[in-house]
Amino acid sequence: MSGRSRLLGGAPRKASQRRGRRAVPSQAGRVWRAGDPVRWRDRAGVFSRDVGDGEHAEIKIADRIYRVRTADLS
């Protein structure tokens, strides 16, 4: 096989297809547990639970429950 990969019919690839695509690195962020203290939008709260979609969680701030993105927690 030659140095450059070609399409199935033998035609060369377009310029936009020549560069290899890198896989998006997984974001193995922190694992939160119920009762962990969190900060969200400069407010202190307590982690309540993971919603289950892999992106959102519920936190409790001053007797209110908020559904927030886990990436926004610190």
PDB file of N, CA, C and O in Angstrom:
ATOM      1  N   MET A   1       0.839  -1.173   0.000  1.00  0.00           N
ATOM      2  CA  MET A   1       0.000   0.000   0.000  1.00  0.00           C
ATOM      3  C   MET A   1       0.884   1.236   0.000  1.00  0.00           C
ATOM      4  O   MET A   1       1.959   1.236   0.598  1.00  0.00           O
ATOM      5  N   SER A   2       0.439   2.270  -0.659  1.00  0.00           N
ATOM      6  CA  SER A   2       1.230   3.494  -0.716  1.00  0.00           C
ATOM      7  C   SER A   2       1.165   4.244   0.611  1.00  0.00           C
ATOM      8  O   SER A   2       0.409   3.869   1.507  1.00  0.00           O
ATOM      9  N   GLY A   3       1.960   5.302   0.732  1.00  0.00           N
ATOM     10  CA  GLY A   3       2.056   6.051   1.976  1.00  0.00           C
ATOM     11  C   GLY A   3       0.785   6.789   2.352  1.00  0.00           C
ATOM     12  O   GLY A   3       0.498   6.970   3.535  1.00  0.00           O
ATOM     13  N   ARG A   4       0.026   7.215   1.365  1.00  0.00           N
ATOM     14  CA  ARG A   4      -1.206   7.959   1.649  1.00  0.00           C
ATOM     15  C   ARG A   4      -2.406   7.056   1.506  1.00  0.00           C
ATOM     16  O   ARG A   4      -2.490   6.246   0.584  1.00  0.00           O
ATOM     17  N   SER A   5      -3.337   7.207   2.436  1.00  0.00           N
ATOM     18  CA  SER A   5      -4.555   6.403   2.312  1.00  0.00           C
ATOM     19  C   SER A   5      -5.456   7.035   1.256  1.00  0.00           C
ATOM     20  O   SER A   5      -5.533   8.256   1.121  1.00  0.00           O
ATOM     21  N   ARG A   6      -6.114   6.188   0.535  1.00  0.00           N
ATOM     22  CA  ARG A   6      -7.000   6.649  -0.530  1.00  0.00           C
ATOM     23  C   ARG A   6      -8.415   6.173  -0.257  1.00  0.00           C
ATOM     24  O   ARG A   6      -8.650   5.342   0.621  1.00  0.00           O
ATOM     25  N   LEU A   7      -9.335   6.705  -1.009  1.00  0.00           N
ATOM     26  CA  LEU A   7     -10.720   6.257  -0.912  1.00  0.00           C
ATOM     27  C   LEU A   7     -10.838   4.863  -1.526  1.00  0.00           C
ATOM     28  O   LEU A   7      -9.908   4.387  -2.176  1.00  0.00           O
ATOM     29  N   LEU A   8     -11.960   4.222  -1.322  1.00  0.00           N
ATOM     30  CA  LEU A   8     -12.149   2.849  -1.789  1.00  0.00           C
ATOM     31  C   LEU A   8     -11.944   2.696  -3.290  1.00  0.00           C
ATOM     32  O   LEU A   8     -11.408   1.681  -3.733  1.00  0.00           O
ATOM     33  N   GLY A   9     -12.355   3.670  -4.070  1.00  0.00           N
ATOM     34  CA  GLY A   9     -12.206   3.594  -5.520  1.00  0.00           C
ATOM     35  C   GLY A   9     -10.809   3.909  -6.008  1.00  0.00           C
ATOM     36  O   GLY A   9     -10.549   3.833  -7.209  1.00  0.00           O
ATOM     37  N   GLY A  10      -9.901   4.261  -5.110  1.00  0.00           N
ATOM     38  CA  GLY A  10      -8.538   4.584  -5.483  1.00  0.00           C
ATOM     39  C   GLY A  10      -8.284   6.064  -5.659  1.00  0.00           C
ATOM     40  O   GLY A  10      -7.143   6.474  -5.872  1.00  0.00           O
ATOM     41  N   ALA A  11      -9.325   6.875  -5.574  1.00  0.00           N
ATOM     42  CA  ALA A  11      -9.160   8.318  -5.738  1.00  0.00           C
ATOM     43  C   ALA A  11      -8.496   8.913  -4.499  1.00  0.00           C
ATOM     44  O   ALA A  11      -8.712   8.420  -3.391  1.00  0.00           O
ATOM     45  N   PRO A  12      -7.687   9.969  -4.667  1.00  0.00           N
ATOM     46  CA  PRO A  12      -7.068  10.598  -3.498  1.00  0.00           C
ATOM     47  C   PRO A  12      -8.117  11.305  -2.638  1.00  0.00           C
ATOM     48  O   PRO A  12      -9.177  11.699  -3.125  1.00  0.00           O
ATOM     49  N   ARG A  13      -7.808  11.454  -1.382  1.00  0.00           N
ATOM     50  CA  ARG A  13      -8.729  12.135  -0.465  1.00  0.00           C
ATOM     51  C   ARG A  13      -8.689  13.643  -0.682  1.00  0.00           C
ATOM     52  O   ARG A  13      -7.699  14.184  -1.175  1.00  0.00           O
ATOM     53  N   LYS A  14      -9.782  14.317  -0.305  1.00  0.00           N
ATOM     54  CA  LYS A  14      -9.815  15.778  -0.357  1.00  0.00           C
ATOM     55  C   LYS A  14      -8.897  16.319   0.736  1.00  0.00           C
ATOM     56  O   LYS A  14      -8.558  15.605   1.680  1.00  0.00           O
ATOM     57  N   ALA A  15      -8.502  17.571   0.605  1.00  0.00           N
ATOM     58  CA  ALA A  15      -7.585  18.174   1.562  1.00  0.00           C
ATOM     59  C   ALA A  15      -8.158  18.138   2.978  1.00  0.00           C
ATOM     60  O   ALA A  15      -7.416  17.921   3.936  1.00  0.00           O
ATOM     61  N   SER A  16      -9.460  18.346   3.122  1.00  0.00           N
ATOM     62  CA  SER A  16     -10.069  18.354   4.447  1.00  0.00           C
ATOM     63  C   SER A  16     -10.095  16.963   5.077  1.00  0.00           C
ATOM     64  O   SER A  16     -10.283  16.839   6.287  1.00  0.00           O
ATOM     65  N   GLN A  17      -9.910  15.919   4.277  1.00  0.00           N
ATOM     66  CA  GLN A  17      -9.947  14.561   4.790  1.00  0.00           C
ATOM     67  C   GLN A  17      -8.556  13.993   5.062  1.00  0.00           C
ATOM     68  O   GLN A  17      -8.439  12.907   5.631  1.00  0.00           O
ATOM     69  N   ARG A  18      -7.515  14.697   4.671  1.00  0.00           N
ATOM     70  CA  ARG A  18      -6.165  14.150   4.770  1.00  0.00           C
ATOM     71  C   ARG A  18      -5.653  14.087   6.195  1.00  0.00           C
ATOM     72  O   ARG A  18      -5.001  13.118   6.584  1.00  0.00           O
ATOM     73  N   ARG A  19      -5.942  15.104   6.964  1.00  0.00           N
ATOM     74  CA  ARG A  19      -5.437  15.117   8.338  1.00  0.00           C
ATOM     75  C   ARG A  19      -6.256  14.163   9.188  1.00  0.00           C
ATOM     76  O   ARG A  19      -7.483  14.114   9.092  1.00  0.00           O
ATOM     77  N   GLY A  20      -5.560  13.412  10.014  1.00  0.00           N
ATOM     78  CA  GLY A  20      -6.251  12.470  10.881  1.00  0.00           C
ATOM     79  C   GLY A  20      -7.033  13.182  11.962  1.00  0.00           C
ATOM     80  O   GLY A  20      -6.637  14.255  12.418  1.00  0.00           O
ATOM     81  N   ARG A  21      -8.107  12.611  12.363  1.00  0.00           N
ATOM     82  CA  ARG A  21      -8.935  13.187  13.422  1.00  0.00           C
ATOM     83  C   ARG A  21      -8.491  12.628  14.762  1.00  0.00           C
ATOM     84  O   ARG A  21      -8.273  11.424  14.901  1.00  0.00           O
ATOM     85  N   ARG A  22      -8.361  13.487  15.728  1.00  0.00           N
ATOM     86  CA  ARG A  22      -8.009  13.038  17.071  1.00  0.00           C
ATOM     87  C   ARG A  22      -9.289  12.762  17.846  1.00  0.00           C
ATOM     88  O   ARG A  22     -10.284  13.476  17.714  1.00  0.00           O
ATOM     89  N   ALA A  23      -9.241  11.728  18.642  1.00  0.00           N
ATOM     90  CA  ALA A  23     -10.382  11.405  19.484  1.00  0.00           C
ATOM     91  C   ALA A  23     -10.482  12.431  20.606  1.00  0.00           C
ATOM     92  O   ALA A  23      -9.467  12.908  21.112  1.00  0.00           O
ATOM     93  N   VAL A  24     -11.682  12.761  20.984  1.00  0.00           N
ATOM     94  CA  VAL A  24     -11.904  13.701  22.064  1.00  0.00           C
ATOM     95  C   VAL A  24     -11.525  13.012  23.368  1.00  0.00           C
ATOM     96  O   VAL A  24     -12.052  11.942  23.675  1.00  0.00           O
ATOM     97  N   PRO A  25     -10.618  13.607  24.141  1.00  0.00           N
ATOM     98  CA  PRO A  25     -10.230  12.960  25.391  1.00  0.00           C
ATOM     99  C   PRO A  25     -11.404  12.938  26.365  1.00  0.00           C
ATOM    100  O   PRO A  25     -12.147  13.913  26.482  1.00  0.00           O
ATOM    101  N   SER A  26     -11.559  11.838  27.048  1.00  0.00           N
ATOM    102  CA  SER A  26     -12.649  11.738  28.006  1.00  0.00           C
ATOM    103  C   SER A  26     -12.347  12.623  29.203  1.00  0.00           C
ATOM    104  O   SER A  26     -11.201  12.728  29.640  1.00  0.00           O
ATOM    105  N   GLN A  27     -13.356  13.238  29.711  1.00  0.00           N
ATOM    106  CA  GLN A  27     -13.190  14.107  30.859  1.00  0.00           C
ATOM    107  C   GLN A  27     -13.525  13.300  32.103  1.00  0.00           C
ATOM    108  O   GLN A  27     -14.688  13.185  32.491  1.00  0.00           O
ATOM    109  N   ALA A  28     -12.508  12.752  32.711  1.00  0.00           N
ATOM    110  CA  ALA A  28     -12.689  11.923  33.888  1.00  0.00           C
ATOM    111  C   ALA A  28     -12.692  12.800  35.127  1.00  0.00           C
ATOM    112  O   ALA A  28     -11.838  12.659  36.002  1.00  0.00           O
ATOM    113  N   GLY A  29     -13.650  13.696  35.193  1.00  0.00           N
ATOM    114  CA  GLY A  29     -13.710  14.647  36.296  1.00  0.00           C
ATOM    115  C   GLY A  29     -13.861  13.953  37.636  1.00  0.00           C
ATOM    116  O   GLY A  29     -13.792  12.728  37.738  1.00  0.00           O
ATOM    117  N   ARG A  30     -14.061  14.743  38.627  1.00  0.00           N
ATOM    118  CA  ARG A  30     -14.163  14.239  39.988  1.00  0.00           C
ATOM    119  C   ARG A  30     -15.424  13.398  40.168  1.00  0.00           C
ATOM    120  O   ARG A  30     -16.454  13.669  39.550  1.00  0.00           O
ATOM    121  N   VAL A  31     -15.336  12.398  41.002  1.00  0.00           N
ATOM    122  CA  VAL A  31     -16.494  11.575  41.341  1.00  0.00           C
ATOM    123  C   VAL A  31     -17.129  12.181  42.581  1.00  0.00           C
ATOM    124  O   VAL A  31     -16.504  12.248  43.639  1.00  0.00           O
ATOM    125  N   TRP A  32     -18.374  12.623  42.445  1.00  0.00           N
ATOM    126  CA  TRP A  32     -19.073  13.263  43.553  1.00  0.00           C
ATOM    127  C   TRP A  32     -19.886  12.223  44.305  1.00  0.00           C
ATOM    128  O   TRP A  32     -20.431  11.292  43.711  1.00  0.00           O
ATOM    129  N   ARG A  33     -19.959  12.391  45.607  1.00  0.00           N
ATOM    130  CA  ARG A  33     -20.762  11.506  46.454  1.00  0.00           C
ATOM    131  C   ARG A  33     -21.761  12.352  47.235  1.00  0.00           C
ATOM    132  O   ARG A  33     -21.522  13.531  47.497  1.00  0.00           O
ATOM    133  N   ALA A  34     -22.876  11.741  47.601  1.00  0.00           N
ATOM    134  CA  ALA A  34     -23.903  12.448  48.365  1.00  0.00           C
ATOM    135  C   ALA A  34     -23.298  12.998  49.650  1.00  0.00           C
ATOM    136  O   ALA A  34     -22.609  12.286  50.381  1.00  0.00           O
ATOM    137  N   GLY A  35     -23.560  14.257  49.911  1.00  0.00           N
ATOM    138  CA  GLY A  35     -23.057  14.903  51.112  1.00  0.00           C
ATOM    139  C   GLY A  35     -21.772  15.686  50.906  1.00  0.00           C
ATOM    140  O   GLY A  35     -21.354  16.421  51.800  1.00  0.00           O
ATOM    141  N   ASP A  36     -21.142  15.549  49.758  1.00  0.00           N
ATOM    142  CA  ASP A  36     -19.913  16.297  49.483  1.00  0.00           C
ATOM    143  C   ASP A  36     -20.231  17.790  49.355  1.00  0.00           C
ATOM    144  O   ASP A  36     -21.220  18.157  48.720  1.00  0.00           O
ATOM    145  N   PRO A  37     -19.408  18.647  49.950  1.00  0.00           N
ATOM    146  CA  PRO A  37     -19.616  20.085  49.772  1.00  0.00           C
ATOM    147  C   PRO A  37     -19.225  20.505  48.356  1.00  0.00           C
ATOM    148  O   PRO A  37     -18.213  20.046  47.825  1.00  0.00           O
ATOM    149  N   VAL A  38     -20.021  21.370  47.753  1.00  0.00           N
ATOM    150  CA  VAL A  38     -19.765  21.851  46.399  1.00  0.00           C
ATOM    151  C   VAL A  38     -19.895  23.366  46.358  1.00  0.00           C
ATOM    152  O   VAL A  38     -20.487  23.987  47.240  1.00  0.00           O
ATOM    153  N   ARG A  39     -19.319  23.942  45.300  1.00  0.00           N
ATOM    154  CA  ARG A  39     -19.503  25.360  45.019  1.00  0.00           C
ATOM    155  C   ARG A  39     -20.043  25.476  43.606  1.00  0.00           C
ATOM    156  O   ARG A  39     -19.524  24.853  42.680  1.00  0.00           O
ATOM    157  N   TRP A  40     -21.091  26.280  43.445  1.00  0.00           N
ATOM    158  CA  TRP A  40     -21.710  26.507  42.148  1.00  0.00           C
ATOM    159  C   TRP A  40     -22.141  27.965  42.099  1.00  0.00           C
ATOM    160  O   TRP A  40     -22.914  28.421  42.942  1.00  0.00           O
ATOM    161  N   ARG A  41     -21.643  28.688  41.117  1.00  0.00           N
ATOM    162  CA  ARG A  41     -21.946  30.121  40.956  1.00  0.00           C
ATOM    163  C   ARG A  41     -21.677  30.891  42.244  1.00  0.00           C
ATOM    164  O   ARG A  41     -22.506  31.688  42.684  1.00  0.00           O
ATOM    165  N   ASP A  42     -20.520  30.650  42.842  1.00  0.00           N
ATOM    166  CA  ASP A  42     -20.093  31.325  44.072  1.00  0.00           C
ATOM    167  C   ASP A  42     -21.027  31.079  45.253  1.00  0.00           C
ATOM    168  O   ASP A  42     -21.078  31.883  46.184  1.00  0.00           O
ATOM    169  N   ARG A  43     -21.758  29.981  45.218  1.00  0.00           N
ATOM    170  CA  ARG A  43     -22.615  29.610  46.339  1.00  0.00           C
ATOM    171  C   ARG A  43     -22.164  28.254  46.866  1.00  0.00           C
ATOM    172  O   ARG A  43     -21.771  27.378  46.096  1.00  0.00           O
ATOM    173  N   ALA A  44     -22.223  28.091  48.166  1.00  0.00           N
ATOM    174  CA  ALA A  44     -21.849  26.820  48.784  1.00  0.00           C
ATOM    175  C   ALA A  44     -23.095  25.961  48.929  1.00  0.00           C
ATOM    176  O   ALA A  44     -24.168  26.449  49.285  1.00  0.00           O
ATOM    177  N   GLY A  45     -22.934  24.676  48.648  1.00  0.00           N
ATOM    178  CA  GLY A  45     -24.049  23.749  48.771  1.00  0.00           C
ATOM    179  C   GLY A  45     -23.557  22.353  49.065  1.00  0.00           C
ATOM    180  O   GLY A  45     -22.387  22.137  49.382  1.00  0.00           O
ATOM    181  N   VAL A  46     -24.479  21.402  48.955  1.00  0.00           N
ATOM    182  CA  VAL A  46     -24.183  20.001  49.232  1.00  0.00           C
ATOM    183  C   VAL A  46     -24.640  19.172  48.039  1.00  0.00           C
ATOM    184  O   VAL A  46     -25.753  19.339  47.541  1.00  0.00           O
ATOM    185  N   PHE A  47     -23.766  18.275  47.586  1.00  0.00           N
ATOM    186  CA  PHE A  47     -24.114  17.387  46.476  1.00  0.00           C
ATOM    187  C   PHE A  47     -25.205  16.446  46.935  1.00  0.00           C
ATOM    188  O   PHE A  47     -25.082  15.822  47.989  1.00  0.00           O
ATOM    189  N   SER A  48     -26.274  16.332  46.159  1.00  0.00           N
ATOM    190  CA  SER A  48     -27.383  15.466  46.522  1.00  0.00           C
ATOM    191  C   SER A  48     -27.332  14.141  45.770  1.00  0.00           C
ATOM    192  O   SER A  48     -27.288  13.078  46.389  1.00  0.00           O
ATOM    193  N   ARG A  49     -27.337  14.198  44.423  1.00  0.00           N
ATOM    194  CA  ARG A  49     -27.292  12.958  43.648  1.00  0.00           C
ATOM    195  C   ARG A  49     -26.945  13.246  42.197  1.00  0.00           C
ATOM    196  O   ARG A  49     -27.100  14.365  41.709  1.00  0.00           O
ATOM    197  N   ASP A  50     -26.473  12.209  41.523  1.00  0.00           N
ATOM    198  CA  ASP A  50     -26.211  12.263  40.094  1.00  0.00           C
ATOM    199  C   ASP A  50     -27.513  11.924  39.390  1.00  0.00           C
ATOM    200  O   ASP A  50     -28.172  10.952  39.758  1.00  0.00           O
ATOM    201  N   VAL A  51     -27.897  12.692  38.399  1.00  0.00           N
ATOM    202  CA  VAL A  51     -29.170  12.479  37.716  1.00  0.00           C
ATOM    203  C   VAL A  51     -29.159  11.178  36.907  1.00  0.00           C
ATOM    204  O   VAL A  51     -30.194  10.525  36.775  1.00  0.00           O
ATOM    205  N   GLY A  52     -27.995  10.797  36.365  1.00  0.00           N
ATOM    206  CA  GLY A  52     -27.909   9.544  35.632  1.00  0.00           C
ATOM    207  C   GLY A  52     -27.642   9.702  34.156  1.00  0.00           C
ATOM    208  O   GLY A  52     -27.406   8.708  33.470  1.00  0.00           O
ATOM    209  N   ASP A  53     -27.673  10.927  33.640  1.00  0.00           N
ATOM    210  CA  ASP A  53     -27.399  11.131  32.222  1.00  0.00           C
ATOM    211  C   ASP A  53     -25.923  11.384  31.953  1.00  0.00           C
ATOM    212  O   ASP A  53     -25.525  11.591  30.807  1.00  0.00           O
ATOM    213  N   GLY A  54     -25.109  11.369  33.004  1.00  0.00           N
ATOM    214  CA  GLY A  54     -23.686  11.567  32.844  1.00  0.00           C
ATOM    215  C   GLY A  54     -23.269  13.012  32.728  1.00  0.00           C
ATOM    216  O   GLY A  54     -22.082  13.293  32.569  1.00  0.00           O
ATOM    217  N   GLU A  55     -24.201  13.933  32.803  1.00  0.00           N
ATOM    218  CA  GLU A  55     -23.878  15.343  32.627  1.00  0.00           C
ATOM    219  C   GLU A  55     -24.413  16.219  33.752  1.00  0.00           C
ATOM    220  O   GLU A  55     -23.810  17.245  34.064  1.00  0.00           O
ATOM    221  N   HIS A  56     -25.525  15.842  34.366  1.00  0.00           N
ATOM    222  CA  HIS A  56     -26.171  16.695  35.355  1.00  0.00           C
ATOM    223  C   HIS A  56     -26.194  16.044  36.738  1.00  0.00           C
ATOM    224  O   HIS A  56     -26.078  14.827  36.885  1.00  0.00           O
ATOM    225  N   ALA A  57     -26.347  16.905  37.740  1.00  0.00           N
ATOM    226  CA  ALA A  57     -26.451  16.454  39.121  1.00  0.00           C
ATOM    227  C   ALA A  57     -27.415  17.381  39.850  1.00  0.00           C
ATOM    228  O   ALA A  57     -27.722  18.478  39.382  1.00  0.00           O
ATOM    229  N   GLU A  58     -27.883  16.919  41.003  1.00  0.00           N
ATOM    230  CA  GLU A  58     -28.728  17.755  41.836  1.00  0.00           C
ATOM    231  C   GLU A  58     -27.943  18.147  43.069  1.00  0.00           C
ATOM    232  O   GLU A  58     -27.319  17.312  43.725  1.00  0.00           O
ATOM    233  N   ILE A  59     -27.988  19.455  43.377  1.00  0.00           N
ATOM    234  CA  ILE A  59     -27.316  19.947  44.572  1.00  0.00           C
ATOM    235  C   ILE A  59     -28.330  20.693  45.423  1.00  0.00           C
ATOM    236  O   ILE A  59     -29.344  21.180  44.924  1.00  0.00           O
ATOM    237  N   LYS A  60     -28.041  20.773  46.712  1.00  0.00           N
ATOM    238  CA  LYS A  60     -28.941  21.440  47.637  1.00  0.00           C
ATOM    239  C   LYS A  60     -28.250  22.682  48.183  1.00  0.00           C
ATOM    240  O   LYS A  60     -27.161  22.611  48.753  1.00  0.00           O
ATOM    241  N   ILE A  61     -28.918  23.833  47.993  1.00  0.00           N
ATOM    242  CA  ILE A  61     -28.424  25.108  48.507  1.00  0.00           C
ATOM    243  C   ILE A  61     -29.582  25.775  49.233  1.00  0.00           C
ATOM    244  O   ILE A  61     -30.602  26.098  48.624  1.00  0.00           O
ATOM    245  N   ALA A  62     -29.423  25.978  50.527  1.00  0.00           N
ATOM    246  CA  ALA A  62     -30.424  26.667  51.343  1.00  0.00           C
ATOM    247  C   ALA A  62     -31.826  26.071  51.151  1.00  0.00           C
ATOM    248  O   ALA A  62     -32.769  26.788  50.816  1.00  0.00           O
ATOM    249  N   ASP A  63     -31.952  24.780  51.361  1.00  0.00           N
ATOM    250  CA  ASP A  63     -33.236  24.056  51.294  1.00  0.00           C
ATOM    251  C   ASP A  63     -33.896  24.073  49.913  1.00  0.00           C
ATOM    252  O   ASP A  63     -35.094  23.816  49.792  1.00  0.00           O
ATOM    253  N   ARG A  64     -33.122  24.372  48.886  1.00  0.00           N
ATOM    254  CA  ARG A  64     -33.630  24.298  47.513  1.00  0.00           C
ATOM    255  C   ARG A  64     -32.763  23.331  46.739  1.00  0.00           C
ATOM    256  O   ARG A  64     -31.560  23.241  46.981  1.00  0.00           O
ATOM    257  N   ILE A  65     -33.365  22.605  45.807  1.00  0.00           N
ATOM    258  CA  ILE A  65     -32.660  21.636  44.972  1.00  0.00           C
ATOM    259  C   ILE A  65     -32.462  22.259  43.594  1.00  0.00           C
ATOM    260  O   ILE A  65     -33.408  22.764  42.991  1.00  0.00           O
ATOM    261  N   TYR A  66     -31.223  22.219  43.099  1.00  0.00           N
ATOM    262  CA  TYR A  66     -30.893  22.742  41.778  1.00  0.00           C
ATOM    263  C   TYR A  66     -30.335  21.615  40.926  1.00  0.00           C
ATOM    264  O   TYR A  66     -29.538  20.812  41.409  1.00  0.00           O
ATOM    265  N   ARG A  67     -30.740  21.546  39.675  1.00  0.00           N
ATOM    266  CA  ARG A  67     -30.152  20.611  38.712  1.00  0.00           C
ATOM    267  C   ARG A  67     -29.117  21.381  37.912  1.00  0.00           C
ATOM    268  O   ARG A  67     -29.452  22.324  37.196  1.00  0.00           O
ATOM    269  N   VAL A  68     -27.849  20.975  38.036  1.00  0.00           N
ATOM    270  CA  VAL A  68     -26.745  21.703  37.410  1.00  0.00           C
ATOM    271  C   VAL A  68     -25.848  20.741  36.651  1.00  0.00           C
ATOM    272  O   VAL A  68     -25.917  19.529  36.850  1.00  0.00           O
ATOM    273  N   ARG A  69     -25.007  21.283  35.782  1.00  0.00           N
ATOM    274  CA  ARG A  69     -24.012  20.463  35.077  1.00  0.00           C
ATOM    275  C   ARG A  69     -22.888  20.131  36.036  1.00  0.00           C
ATOM    276  O   ARG A  69     -22.431  21.000  36.778  1.00  0.00           O
ATOM    277  N   THR A  70     -22.437  18.893  36.035  1.00  0.00           N
ATOM    278  CA  THR A  70     -21.356  18.488  36.938  1.00  0.00           C
ATOM    279  C   THR A  70     -20.059  19.207  36.580  1.00  0.00           C
ATOM    280  O   THR A  70     -19.199  19.384  37.444  1.00  0.00           O
ATOM    281  N   ALA A  71     -19.901  19.622  35.331  1.00  0.00           N
ATOM    282  CA  ALA A  71     -18.697  20.345  34.926  1.00  0.00           C
ATOM    283  C   ALA A  71     -18.637  21.720  35.569  1.00  0.00           C
ATOM    284  O   ALA A  71     -17.551  22.287  35.685  1.00  0.00           O
ATOM    285  N   ASP A  72     -19.771  22.275  35.991  1.00  0.00           N
ATOM    286  CA  ASP A  72     -19.822  23.599  36.604  1.00  0.00           C
ATOM    287  C   ASP A  72     -19.550  23.563  38.107  1.00  0.00           C
ATOM    288  O   ASP A  72     -19.408  24.613  38.734  1.00  0.00           O
ATOM    289  N   LEU A  73     -19.478  22.377  38.684  1.00  0.00           N
ATOM    290  CA  LEU A  73     -19.256  22.252  40.128  1.00  0.00           C
ATOM    291  C   LEU A  73     -17.788  22.323  40.461  1.00  0.00           C
ATOM    292  O   LEU A  73     -16.936  21.884  39.689  1.00  0.00           O
ATOM    293  N   SER A  74     -17.502  22.876  41.611  1.00  0.00           N
ATOM    294  CA  SER A  74     -16.137  22.870  42.114  1.00  0.00           C
ATOM    295  C   SER A  74     -16.150  22.686  43.614  1.00  0.00           C
ATOM    296  O   SER A  74     -15.092  22.652  44.241  1.00  0.00           O
TER     297      SER A  74
END
